[in-house]
């Protein structure tokens, strides 16, 4: 299991996960080549993207972290991105239309696992 291997490598991060709710600046992205530099849909963690599951998270959040996002549901950190720093989280969607419609939103989130 890919995420189990990451869990072993990222123990320090798992021990320092945020407690309780925290504010995130959320945007949306697709697996298109012009956004990712490739179009195979394979994330930085090695898992293929999936709508309603995949997040690109800042480096402080380890791969596999499950996060409940206000009004959106539960997602999992599986990807990284050059612009994903601080409290910025990118939510994977399938189409550019969805990504543009999402825009940027300040939402509350909570680590659930």
DRENTORKOL-3810 file (N, C-alpha, C; in nm, 4 decimals):
REM DRENTORKOL-3810
@n.u->0.0836; n.v->-0.1194; n.w->0.0000; ca.u->0.0000; ca.v->0.0000; ca.w->0.0000; c.u->0.0878; c.v->0.1253; c.w->0.0000
@n.u->0.0662; n.v->0.2091; n.w->-0.0978; ca.u->0.1478; ca.v->0.3294; ca.w->-0.1146; c.u->0.1386; c.v->0.4208; c.w->0.0077
@n.u->0.0154; n.v->0.4458; n.w->0.0558; ca.u->-0.0006; ca.v->0.5391; ca.w->0.1677; c.u->0.0612; c.v->0.4864; c.w->0.2963
@n.u->0.0597; n.v->0.3556; n.w->0.3163; ca.u->0.1222; ca.v->0.2971; ca.w->0.4361; c.u->0.2725; c.v->0.3231; c.w->0.4349
@n.u->0.3339; n.v->0.3131; n.w->0.3166; ca.u->0.4775; ca.v->0.3419; ca.w->0.3057; c.u->0.5061; c.v->0.4881; c.w->0.3382
@n.u->0.4194; n.v->0.5780; n.w->0.2888; ca.u->0.4377; ca.v->0.7204; ca.w->0.3194; c.u->0.4227; c.v->0.7457; c.w->0.4684
@n.u->0.3304; n.v->0.6747; n.w->0.5320; ca.u->0.3057; ca.v->0.6959; ca.w->0.6747; c.u->0.4334; c.v->0.6697; c.w->0.7550
@n.u->0.5054; n.v->0.5633; n.w->0.7177; ca.u->0.6313; ca.v->0.5329; ca.w->0.7854; c.u->0.7339; c.v->0.6433; c.w->0.7654
@n.u->0.7394; n.v->0.6992; n.w->0.6447; ca.u->0.8386; ca.v->0.8033; ca.w->0.6128; c.u->0.8035; c.v->0.9381; c.w->0.6754
@n.u->0.6772; n.v->0.9592; n.w->0.7093; ca.u->0.6332; ca.v->1.0917; ca.w->0.7519; c.u->0.5832; c.v->1.0943; c.w->0.8968
@n.u->0.6420; n.v->1.0090; n.w->0.9806; ca.u->0.5991; ca.v->0.9974; ca.w->1.1201; c.u->0.5966; c.v->1.1326; c.w->1.1910
@n.u->0.7016; n.v->1.2106; n.w->1.1728; ca.u->0.7125; ca.v->1.3417; ca.w->1.2388; c.u->0.5926; c.v->1.4312; c.w->1.2051
@n.u->0.5543; n.v->1.4317; n.w->1.0778; ca.u->0.4394; ca.v->1.5126; ca.w->1.0358; c.u->0.3101; c.v->1.4613; c.w->1.0984
@n.u->0.2947; n.v->1.3275; n.w->1.1051; ca.u->0.1737; ca.v->1.2692; ca.w->1.1641; c.u->0.1614; c.v->1.3091; c.w->1.3108
@n.u->0.2758; n.v->1.3235; n.w->1.3789; ca.u->0.2737; ca.v->1.3602; ca.w->1.5207; c.u->0.2422; c.v->1.5071; c.w->1.5428
@n.u->0.2472; n.v->1.5872; n.w->1.4377; ca.u->0.2265; ca.v->1.7319; ca.w->1.4513; c.u->0.1067; c.v->1.7830; c.w->1.3727
@n.u->0.0075; n.v->1.6977; n.w->1.3503; ca.u->-0.1112; ca.v->1.7404; ca.w->1.2761; c.u->-0.1887; c.v->1.8448; c.w->1.3564
@n.u->-0.2520; n.v->1.9409; n.w->1.2865; ca.u->-0.3319; ca.v->2.0410; ca.w->1.3582; c.u->-0.4479; c.v->1.9761; c.w->1.4328
@n.u->-0.4759; n.v->2.0274; n.w->1.5515; ca.u->-0.5877; ca.v->1.9766; ca.w->1.6320; c.u->-0.7062; c.v->2.0707; c.w->1.6158
@n.u->-0.8259; n.v->2.0138; n.w->1.6071; ca.u->-0.9454; ca.v->2.0969; ca.w->1.5954; c.u->-0.9562; c.v->2.1611; c.w->1.4585
@n.u->-1.0462; n.v->2.2573; n.w->1.4479; ca.u->-1.0701; ca.v->2.3210; ca.w->1.3178; c.u->-0.9624; c.v->2.4236; c.w->1.2850
@n.u->-0.9337; n.v->2.4366; n.w->1.1562; ca.u->-0.8398; ca.v->2.5381; ca.w->1.1103; c.u->-0.8897; c.v->2.5938; c.w->0.9776
@n.u->-0.8513; n.v->2.7173; n.w->0.9489; ca.u->-0.8954; ca.v->2.7835; ca.w->0.8264; c.u->-0.8062; c.v->2.7399; c.w->0.7102
@n.u->-0.8690; n.v->2.7141; n.w->0.5964; ca.u->-0.7917; ca.v->2.6862; ca.w->0.4753; c.u->-0.8355; c.v->2.7814; c.w->0.3647
@n.u->-0.7430; n.v->2.8070; n.w->0.2733; ca.u->-0.7741; ca.v->2.8820; ca.w->0.1525; c.u->-0.7784; c.v->2.7764; c.w->0.0434
@n.u->-0.9003; n.v->2.7416; n.w->-0.0004; ca.u->-0.9172; ca.v->2.6305; ca.w->-0.0941; c.u->-0.9339; c.v->2.6793; c.w->-0.2371
@n.u->-0.8730; n.v->2.6070; n.w->-0.3284; ca.u->-0.8970; ca.v->2.6276; ca.w->-0.4708; c.u->-0.9115; c.v->2.4879; c.w->-0.5312
@n.u->-0.9358; n.v->2.4816; n.w->-0.6617; ca.u->-0.9560; ca.v->2.3519; ca.w->-0.7268; c.u->-0.8585; c.v->2.3390; c.w->-0.8428
@n.u->-0.8232; n.v->2.2161; n.w->-0.8739; ca.u->-0.7329; ca.v->2.1919; ca.w->-0.9870; c.u->-0.7749; c.v->2.0656; c.w->-1.0610
@n.u->-0.7227; n.v->2.0506; n.w->-1.1833; ca.u->-0.7497; ca.v->1.9302; ca.w->-1.2627; c.u->-0.6165; c.v->1.8602; c.w->-1.2906
@n.u->-0.6230; n.v->1.7449; n.w->-1.3515; ca.u->-0.5004; ca.v->1.6709; ca.w->-1.3851; c.u->-0.4487; c.v->1.7069; c.w->-1.5245
@n.u->-0.4931; n.v->1.8200; n.w->-1.5771; ca.u->-0.4524; ca.v->1.8614; ca.w->-1.7125; c.u->-0.3031; c.v->1.8925; c.w->-1.7187
@n.u->-0.2443; n.v->1.8665; n.w->-1.8322; ca.u->-0.1007; ca.v->1.8864; ca.w->-1.8506; c.u->-0.0581; c.v->2.0308; c.w->-1.8253
@n.u->-0.1411; n.v->2.1280; n.w->-1.8630; ca.u->-0.1005; ca.v->2.2677; ca.w->-1.8451; c.u->-0.0983; c.v->2.3083; c.w->-1.6976
@n.u->-0.1654; n.v->2.2314; n.w->-1.6112; ca.u->-0.1618; ca.v->2.2609; ca.w->-1.4684; c.u->-0.0555; c.v->2.1793; c.w->-1.3968
@n.u->-0.0346; n.v->2.0570; n.w->-1.4415; ca.u->0.0518; ca.v->1.9633; ca.w->-1.3688; c.u->0.1824; c.v->1.9318; c.w->-1.4400
@n.u->0.1959; n.v->1.9772; n.w->-1.5641; ca.u->0.3162; ca.v->1.9453; ca.w->-1.6397; c.u->0.3130; c.v->1.8041; c.w->-1.6969
@n.u->0.2055; n.v->1.7312; n.w->-1.6695; ca.u->0.1863; ca.v->1.5957; ca.w->-1.7227; c.u->0.0371; c.v->1.5673; c.w->-1.7162
@n.u->-0.0070; n.v->1.4616; n.w->-1.7821; ca.u->-0.1516; ca.v->1.4395; ca.w->-1.7839; c.u->-0.1913; c.v->1.2972; c.w->-1.7475
@n.u->-0.1030; n.v->1.2252; n.w->-1.6751; ca.u->-0.1352; ca.v->1.0856; ca.w->-1.6419; c.u->-0.2230; c.v->1.0736; c.w->-1.5173
@n.u->-0.2417; n.v->1.1857; n.w->-1.4434; ca.u->-0.3272; ca.v->1.1808; ca.w->-1.3257; c.u->-0.2632; c.v->1.1149; c.w->-1.2047
@n.u->-0.1319; n.v->1.0894; n.w->-1.2117; ca.u->-0.0631; ca.v->1.0300; ca.w->-1.0969; c.u->-0.0142; c.v->1.1429; c.w->-1.0064
@n.u->-0.0533; n.v->1.1360; n.w->-0.8796; ca.u->-0.0186; ca.v->1.2420; ca.w->-0.7842; c.u->0.1246; c.v->1.2269; c.w->-0.7341
@n.u->0.1692; n.v->1.3261; n.w->-0.6569; ca.u->0.3033; ca.v->1.3242; ca.w->-0.5987; c.u->0.3233; c.v->1.2038; c.w->-0.5068
@n.u->0.2148; n.v->1.1533; n.w->-0.4479; ca.u->0.2261; ca.v->1.0376; ca.w->-0.3580; c.u->0.2312; c.v->0.9055; c.w->-0.4356
@n.u->0.2002; n.v->0.9112; n.w->-0.5659; ca.u->0.2031; ca.v->0.7900; ca.w->-0.6480; c.u->0.0661; c.v->0.7294; c.w->-0.6731
@n.u->-0.0381; n.v->0.7915; n.w->-0.6157; ca.u->-0.1757; ca.v->0.7421; ca.w->-0.6320; c.u->-0.2437; c.v->0.8206; c.w->-0.7442
@n.u->-0.3311; n.v->0.7545; n.w->-0.8182; ca.u->-0.4053; ca.v->0.8245; ca.w->-0.9247; c.u->-0.5125; c.v->0.9141; c.w->-0.8624
@n.u->-0.5290; n.v->1.0333; n.w->-0.9201; ca.u->-0.6282; ca.v->1.1285; ca.w->-0.8689; c.u->-0.7686; c.v->1.0701; c.w->-0.8739
@n.u->-0.8517; n.v->1.1145; n.w->-0.7819; ca.u->-0.9918; ca.v->1.0747; ca.w->-0.7829; c.u->-1.0766; c.v->1.1886; c.w->-0.7285
@n.u->-1.1808; n.v->1.2223; n.w->-0.8061; ca.u->-1.2705; ca.v->1.3290; ca.w->-0.7636; c.u->-1.3368; c.v->1.2925; c.w->-0.6313
@n.u->-1.3627; n.v->1.3918; n.w->-0.5491; ca.u->-1.4234; ca.v->1.3764; ca.w->-0.4157; c.u->-1.3311; c.v->1.3031; c.w->-0.3181
@n.u->-1.2013; n.v->1.2928; n.w->-0.3519; ca.u->-1.1063; ca.v->1.2302; ca.w->-0.2602; c.u->-0.9722; c.v->1.3015; c.w->-0.2566
@n.u->-0.9172; n.v->1.3374; n.w->-0.3734; ca.u->-0.7794; ca.v->1.3854; ca.w->-0.3812; c.u->-0.7641; c.v->1.5335; c.w->-0.3460
@n.u->-0.6668; n.v->1.5606; n.w->-0.2587; ca.u->-0.6273; ca.v->1.6979; ca.w->-0.2243; c.u->-0.4794; c.v->1.7158; c.w->-0.2521
@n.u->-0.4416; n.v->1.8360; n.w->-0.2943; ca.u->-0.3013; ca.v->1.8762; ca.w->-0.2931; c.u->-0.2856; c.v->1.9595; c.w->-0.1662
@n.u->-0.1966; n.v->1.9147; n.w->-0.0778; ca.u->-0.1811; ca.v->1.9770; ca.w->0.0541; c.u->-0.0422; c.v->2.0373; c.w->0.0700
@n.u->-0.0301; n.v->2.1330; n.w->0.1630; ca.u->0.1026; ca.v->2.1869; ca.w->0.1928; c.u->0.1911; c.v->2.0782; c.w->0.2542
@n.u->0.3237; n.v->2.0959; n.w->0.2458; ca.u->0.4169; ca.v->1.9935; ca.w->0.2931; c.u->0.3998; c.v->1.9531; c.w->0.4402
@n.u->0.3434; n.v->2.0396; n.w->0.5231; ca.u->0.3254; ca.v->2.0077; ca.w->0.6657; c.u->0.2256; c.v->1.8940; c.w->0.6873
@n.u->0.1353; n.v->1.8735; n.w->0.5911; ca.u->0.0354; ca.v->1.7668; ca.w->0.6045; c.u->0.0848; c.v->1.6434; c.w->0.5293
@n.u->0.1017; n.v->1.5310; n.w->0.5989; ca.u->0.1552; ca.v->1.4119; ca.w->0.5331; c.u->0.0549; c.v->1.3487; c.w->0.4362
@n.u->0.1083; n.v->1.2767; n.w->0.3378; ca.u->0.0227; ca.v->1.2026; ca.w->0.2458; c.u->-0.0621; c.v->1.1045; c.w->0.3251
@n.u->-0.1905; n.v->1.0970; n.w->0.2905; ca.u->-0.2804; ca.v->1.0051; ca.w->0.3591; c.u->-0.3657; c.v->1.0722; c.w->0.4650
@n.u->-0.3305; n.v->1.1963; n.w->0.5030; ca.u->-0.4105; ca.v->1.2679; ca.w->0.6027; c.u->-0.5522; c.v->1.2851; c.w->0.5499
@n.u->-0.6513; n.v->1.2479; n.w->0.6297; ca.u->-0.7912; ca.v->1.2684; ca.w->0.5908; c.u->-0.8403; c.v->1.3972; c.w->0.6545
@n.u->-0.9041; n.v->1.4794; n.w->0.5728; ca.u->-0.9501; ca.v->1.6104; ca.w->0.6179; c.u->-1.0976; c.v->1.6267; c.w->0.5828
@n.u->-1.1748; n.v->1.6726; n.w->0.6807; ca.u->-1.3152; ca.v->1.7081; ca.w->0.6553; c.u->-1.3166; c.v->1.8565; c.w->0.6230
@n.u->-1.3712; n.v->1.8907; n.w->0.5071; ca.u->-1.3764; ca.v->2.0301; ca.w->0.4639; c.u->-1.5214; c.v->2.0772; c.w->0.4663
@n.u->-1.5417; n.v->2.1896; n.w->0.5319; ca.u->-1.6744; ca.v->2.2490; ca.w->0.5486; c.u->-1.7511; c.v->2.2541; c.w->0.4168
@n.u->-1.8677; n.v->2.1918; n.w->0.4151; ca.u->-1.9549; ca.v->2.1961; ca.w->0.2982; c.u->-1.9099; c.v->2.1097; c.w->0.1817
@n.u->-1.7971; n.v->2.0398; n.w->0.1956; ca.u->-1.7414; ca.v->1.9648; ca.w->0.0824; c.u->-1.7355; c.v->1.8142; c.w->0.1093
@n.u->-1.7167; n.v->1.7752; n.w->0.2354; ca.u->-1.7022; ca.v->1.6336; ca.w->0.2672; c.u->-1.5604; c.v->1.5989; c.w->0.3083
@n.u->-1.5275; n.v->1.4703; n.w->0.2966; ca.u->-1.3969; ca.v->1.4210; ca.w->0.3401; c.u->-1.3052; c.v->1.3988; c.w->0.2209
@n.u->-1.1807; n.v->1.4424; n.w->0.2373; ca.u->-1.0794; ca.v->1.4304; ca.w->0.1332; c.u->-0.9509; c.v->1.3773; c.w->0.1942
@n.u->-0.8555; n.v->1.3413; n.w->0.1083; ca.u->-0.7288; ca.v->1.2864; ca.w->0.1556; c.u->-0.6120; c.v->1.3559; c.w->0.0860
@n.u->-0.5101; n.v->1.3900; n.w->0.1623; ca.u->-0.3888; ca.v->1.4513; ca.w->0.1058; c.u->-0.3122; c.v->1.3466; c.w->0.0251
@n.u->-0.3050; n.v->1.3692; n.w->-0.1058; ca.u->-0.2353; ca.v->1.2743; ca.w->-0.1931; c.u->-0.1388; c.v->1.3437; c.w->-0.2884
@n.u->-0.1413; n.v->1.4754; n.w->-0.2901; ca.u->-0.0650; ca.v->1.5482; ca.w->-0.3903; c.u->0.0028; c.v->1.6689; c.w->-0.3278
@n.u->0.0968; n.v->1.7255; n.w->-0.4016; ca.u->0.1653; ca.v->1.8487; ca.w->-0.3632; c.u->0.1577; c.v->1.9431; c.w->-0.4824
@n.u->0.1983; n.v->2.0678; n.w->-0.4611; ca.u->0.2033; ca.v->2.1629; ca.w->-0.5713; c.u->0.2921; c.v->2.2782; c.w->-0.5331
@n.u->0.3576; n.v->2.3374; n.w->-0.6312; ca.u->0.4504; ca.v->2.4472; ca.w->-0.6051; c.u->0.3873; c.v->2.5639; c.w->-0.5314
@n.u->0.2590; n.v->2.5898; n.w->-0.5583; ca.u->0.1918; ca.v->2.7053; ca.w->-0.4967; c.u->0.1156; c.v->2.6656; c.w->-0.3699
@n.u->0.1257; n.v->2.5388; n.w->-0.3319; ca.u->0.0491; ca.v->2.4893; ca.w->-0.2168; c.u->0.1351; c.v->2.5041; c.w->-0.0914
@n.u->0.1171; n.v->2.6180; n.w->-0.0229; ca.u->0.1958; ca.v->2.6489; ca.w->0.0965; c.u->0.1030; c.v->2.7039; c.w->0.2034
@n.u->0.1495; n.v->2.6994; n.w->0.3276; ca.u->0.0717; ca.v->2.7577; ca.w->0.4370; c.u->-0.0617; c.v->2.6873; c.w->0.4523
@n.u->-0.1719; n.v->2.7645; n.w->0.4417; ca.u->-0.3051; ca.v->2.7040; ca.w->0.4615; c.u->-0.3764; c.v->2.6812; c.w->0.3285
@n.u->-0.3031; n.v->2.6859; n.w->0.2172; ca.u->-0.3635; ca.v->2.6678; ca.w->0.0847; c.u->-0.3805; c.v->2.5183; c.w->0.0568
@n.u->-0.5003; n.v->2.4791; n.w->0.0195; ca.u->-0.5279; ca.v->2.3403; ca.w->-0.0176; c.u->-0.5987; c.v->2.3415; c.w->-0.1523
@n.u->-0.5573; n.v->2.2526; n.w->-0.2403; ca.u->-0.6138; ca.v->2.2439; ca.w->-0.3746; c.u->-0.6973; c.v->2.1159; c.w->-0.3832
@n.u->-0.8217; n.v->2.1292; n.w->-0.4243; ca.u->-0.9140; ca.v->2.0163; ca.w->-0.4318; c.u->-0.9213; c.v->1.9684; c.w->-0.5766
@n.u->-0.8980; n.v->1.8388; n.w->-0.5982; ca.u->-0.9017; ca.v->1.7855; ca.w->-0.7344; c.u->-1.0452; c.v->1.7767; c.w->-0.7866
@n.u->-1.0663; n.v->1.8282; n.w->-0.9085; ca.u->-1.1929; ca.v->1.8125; ca.w->-0.9803; c.u->-1.1606; c.v->1.7645; c.w->-1.1223
@n.u->-1.2602; n.v->1.7128; n.w->-1.1911; ca.u->-1.2322; ca.v->1.6530; ca.w->-1.3225; c.u->-1.2210; c.v->1.7538; c.w->-1.4362
@n.u->-1.2937; n.v->1.8656; n.w->-1.4282; ca.u->-1.2944; ca.v->1.9569; ca.w->-1.5426; c.u->-1.2535; c.v->2.0988; c.w->-1.5039
@n.u->-1.1999; n.v->2.1696; n.w->-1.6022; ca.u->-1.1628; ca.v->2.3095; ca.w->-1.5811; c.u->-1.2863; c.v->2.3925; c.w->-1.5455
@n.u->-1.3994; n.v->2.3579; n.w->-1.6052; ca.u->-1.5233; ca.v->2.4304; ca.w->-1.5765; c.u->-1.5538; c.v->2.4239; c.w->-1.4262
@n.u->-1.5413; n.v->2.3032; n.w->-1.3688; ca.u->-1.5643; ca.v->2.2880; ca.w->-1.2248; c.u->-1.4618; c.v->2.3675; c.w->-1.1441
@n.u->-1.3371; n.v->2.3621; n.w->-1.1878; ca.u->-1.2306; ca.v->2.4322; ca.w->-1.1155; c.u->-1.2562; c.v->2.5833; c.w->-1.1159
@n.u->-1.2898; n.v->2.6383; n.w->-1.2316; ca.u->-1.3186; ca.v->2.7820; ca.w->-1.2399; c.u->-1.4414; c.v->2.8193; c.w->-1.1576
@n.u->-1.5426; n.v->2.7332; n.w->-1.1607; ca.u->-1.6649; ca.v->2.7599; ca.w->-1.0851; c.u->-1.6367; c.v->2.7600; c.w->-0.9348
@n.u->-1.5427; n.v->2.6765; n.w->-0.8929; ca.u->-1.5084; ca.v->2.6686; ca.w->-0.7504; c.u->-1.4381; c.v->2.7967; c.w->-0.7047
@n.u->-1.3480; n.v->2.8460; n.w->-0.7887; ca.u->-1.2747; ca.v->2.9683; ca.w->-0.7545; c.u->-1.1838; c.v->2.9473; c.w->-0.6352
@n.u->-1.1799; n.v->3.0474; n.w->-0.5471; ca.u->-1.1039; ca.v->3.0378; ca.w->-0.4222; c.u->-1.2009; c.v->3.0604; c.w->-0.3080
@n.u->-1.1914; n.v->2.9776; n.w->-0.2067; ca.u->-1.2824; ca.v->2.9909; ca.w->-0.0932; c.u->-1.2059; c.v->2.9753; c.w->0.0378
@n.u->-1.2433; n.v->3.0575; n.w->0.1348; ca.u->-1.1912; ca.v->3.0387; ca.w->0.2705; c.u->-1.2898; c.v->2.9513; c.w->0.3435
@n.u->-1.2452; n.v->2.8323; n.w->0.3843; ca.u->-1.3315; ca.v->2.7340; ca.w->0.4494; c.u->-1.2655; c.v->2.6848; c.w->0.5774
@n.u->-1.3456; n.v->2.6218; n.w->0.6617; ca.u->-1.2905; ca.v->2.5577; ca.w->0.7801; c.u->-1.2688; c.v->2.4098; c.w->0.7493
@n.u->-1.1634; n.v->2.3553; n.w->0.8068; ca.u->-1.1306; ca.v->2.2139; ca.w->0.7852; c.u->-1.0871; c.v->2.1536; c.w->0.9175
@n.u->-1.0883; n.v->2.0211; n.w->0.9202; ca.u->-1.0442; ca.v->1.9510; ca.w->1.0395; c.u->-0.9837; c.v->1.8174; c.w->1.0013
@n.u->-0.8699; n.v->1.7859; n.w->1.0609; ca.u->-0.8068; ca.v->1.6560; ca.w->1.0365; c.u->-0.8893; c.v->1.5500; c.w->1.1095
@n.u->-0.9304; n.v->1.4453; n.w->1.0361; ca.u->-1.0113; ca.v->1.3408; ca.w->1.1003; c.u->-0.9375; c.v->1.2082; c.w->1.1114
@n.u->-0.8210; n.v->1.1974; n.w->1.0453; ca.u->-0.7450; ca.v->1.0732; ca.w->1.0533; c.u->-0.6038; c.v->1.0949; c.w->1.0031
END
